[in-house]
């Protein structure tokens, strides 16, 4: 099941908390950073998909209004 944007943001928040912790090792920090980059990319992809759907819907609404 694909995560929602909100779930992805929650995971990013958890990673940030771990990165900010003084107890986090360098290796853990790198793993968190790598996971965070993947989550940000996934969010960007989802947002792009939603934006494209909105453009399509708005285009369809404009065409309906001209008829």
C-alpha positions in Angstrom: 0.0 0.0 0.0 1.4 3.4 -1.0 1.9 5.9 1.9 0.0 9.2 1.9 1.9 12.5 1.7 0.9 13.0 5.4 2.4 9.7 6.4 5.6 10.5 4.5 5.9 13.9 6.3 5.4 12.1 9.6 8.3 9.8 8.8 10.4 12.7 7.8 9.7 14.4 11.1 10.8 11.2 12.9 14.0 11.1 10.9 14.7 14.8 11.7 14.3 14.1 15.4 16.7 11.3 15.2 19.2 13.4 13.3 19.0 16.1 15.9 19.6 13.7 18.7 23.1 13.9 20.2 23.1 10.1 20.7 22.8 9.4 17.0 26.0 8.0 15.5 27.5 9.2 12.3 26.5 5.9 10.6 22.9 6.3 11.8 22.9 9.9 10.7 23.9 8.9 7.2 21.3 6.2 7.1 18.6 8.7 8.2 19.8 11.3 5.7 19.6 8.7 2.9 16.1 7.6 3.9 15.0 11.2 4.2 16.2 12.0 0.6 14.2 9.0 -0.7 11.1 10.2 1.2 11.5 13.7 -0.1 11.7 12.4 -3.6 8.6 10.3 -3.1 6.8 13.3 -1.8 7.8 15.4 -4.8 6.6 12.7 -7.1 3.3 12.5 -5.4 2.9 16.3 -5.4 3.8 16.4 -9.1 1.2 13.8 -9.8 -1.5 15.7 -7.9 -0.5 19.0 -9.7 -0.8 17.2 -13.1 -4.3 15.9 -12.2 -5.4 19.4 -11.1 -4.2 20.9 -14.4 -6.1 18.2 -16.3 -9.2 18.8 -14.3 -8.9 22.6 -14.7 -8.5 22.2 -18.4 -11.6 20.1 -18.5 -13.5 22.6 -16.5 -12.5 25.4 -18.9 -13.6 23.4 -21.9 -16.9 22.7 -20.3 -17.4 26.4 -19.6 -16.8 27.3 -23.3 -19.5 25.0 -24.6 
